[in-house]
Amino acid sequence: MPLSPRSEPALAARLPERAGVGLKLDHVKQILEEKSEIGFFEVHPENYMGAGGPPHHYLSAIRERYPLSLHGVGLSIGGAGRLDGAHLQKLRALLDRYQPQSFSEHLAWSTHEGHFLNDLLPLPYTQETLRLVAAHVEEAQERLGRKILIENPSTYVAFSASDMDEVDFLAELAGRTGCGLLLDVNNVYVSATNHAYSPEAYLDRFPVHLVGEIHLAGHAVDEDESGAPLLVDTHDRSVTDAVWTLYERVIARVGPVPTLVEWDSELPDWPVLAAEAARAEAILFSAGEGRDARRAAS
C-alpha cells in the first residue's frame, strides 16, 4: 500500500528568483565589506552544528543582509536504518536560529549501522526504496517543522534491481510526502553522460512545477576502463558550457527559479564566483522579462 501523505508541511518564505552561491569563510569579509550584490547564500548545516565561534559570527552577519538556504549532506535520507535523532535535533536548532528560506537534502545514503561514510551513495529505484525514503522524508519534515527539497543525485553505477527511473521515483516521492525537489542540472549531465542517456529527455520529463531551487556546478572529465567518458561531480571549477545550455533549456520551460552555483574546493577569488552567479542571474532575468511580457499580453 502507498504511504498516506501527512498534513502538508509548512513552507518557509521562498528564496528570491535570483542566483546565489555557496558561502565560504574565505570570502565572507570581502562580501560584507563590499556589500556584494548576490541573491542568496547557501551553507551546509553540518559545518554550523557547534554552539558558537567564528562560523556562527559570520553566518549571523550574512543572514542579517541576505536570504539563506541550508543544504544538508548528513541526514542519510536513503539509509536503511533509522534517521539520526540527534542530527535532526541539531538541524532543527539551526533552522530555528537562522530561519532559512530553504532547506534541502540529497536522495542518497551515507550511514550504516552507526558508521558515517564520507560520501553520498546511490539507491536502487524500487518500491521498497520508495517506501523507506518516503517514510524518512515524512519523519524529517515532521521533526523539522518544514518542507524539504530533495535533490537528484550524480551517479556512477546503476542498479539492475531498479524497476522505475529516477524522474518517476522523485515525482512519486514528492506526491507521497509533499516534499519539493531540488534540480541539480550538473548532476543530470554527469549521470546522463555516465549512463549514456539523454540529459535533455530527462529534463523535459522532470516535474519542474515541484522544483524550489536549482543547482549548477563544475565537474571533472575522466574515462572508464573502456575509454568511455566518465564525469565526476567535483564542485571545484566553473560550470561548463554544456550545463549552461541545459540550464537555459530548463529556465525557458519553467521560468525563473532560485539558482545556486556550487563551488566547494579549489576555491577561486570572490569575483570569479560572483561572475558565475551573475551569468545565472542574467538567464533568470531574461526569463522573468519574457514571463512578464506574456502576462501583459494576455
Steps between C-alpha positions, in 0.01 A plus 500: 500500500631853425579718796229751584630858479497678832370853535673739259836600653555864579666711233774744593507839330614439144845579373505790254493410129867588479842334494701419810824327594630271769641705787868440580682655795782601262260745336287627789698812595516620140129432451405701808742784432394540138129437568506257211194484276409131530151351511561261791759281669494131579690305767533140613339486847749233613766775505296703751395245759736634766365746755691809389831630374596680177276291270186611685627858532541530124187306410294727728642805322420349161147405609430860603569615143411211269247218459639165610466137393622194693610200294550186709750226423472280810138397553538178297141516383542170310675311777360160599500584871310759698572868453746638754288674764791705632580623150137598445500686831808700399348574161180624665702730726681651200177543305338673797806720553553619142153458345632420152271535202586146385626170637606214273655155519627235260334189362783284633626307802817549703458301822494131589463341845618815675794565268518816290636466147652815352307473175150531356421151375234403242180304548313240295174648373251241625168507683676382816749788479218743429311392813816535711599842365144631518474397866830675574396816317170511685675451834759767424237751389299438814805526730635809324163669464546589135497381143821342367635517147653171382786516247556266208843334536803467276558126444774277369332158527148380424313224683354205307235479775351839408145472366436871436710786372628792707248756376204276584654416838539868593154593376342217700702593809375858482144384445506273806671739742427855384873569474640722227789429266841653446607462138878475463562552128866405525403172666263429211778557247753293698261206545372514143854492361608218732195286417467601133152653499371837385517780758252699289246218513549468876445871556199516267330234718605648835206635710629857501186629672635332816844663480578755771868547417748419223869419541785550254860385547815391324615145435821315410537298180656154512443169319414148606689180423342477154599855413144637530453844662465499878398824668556568871294755694793686658370853569854629449476701177269718294174379347554352152334632186302176464346547846425868429315391185293247696428764765371740234276222372351447848447871568338550158251230601425591860596867536719651775589264786749578783833371374818420690853471363694241706879524525630310803873443443786658304320823585542790258528864600167652593451695171525174301225334702288815495530506119361145480198612702462806278487277191221292656318815608507639145323184380243529780444870428442432132247227583325732745470773239351251255251376759392857586458584132279195447287594802462856374391376159242256636 
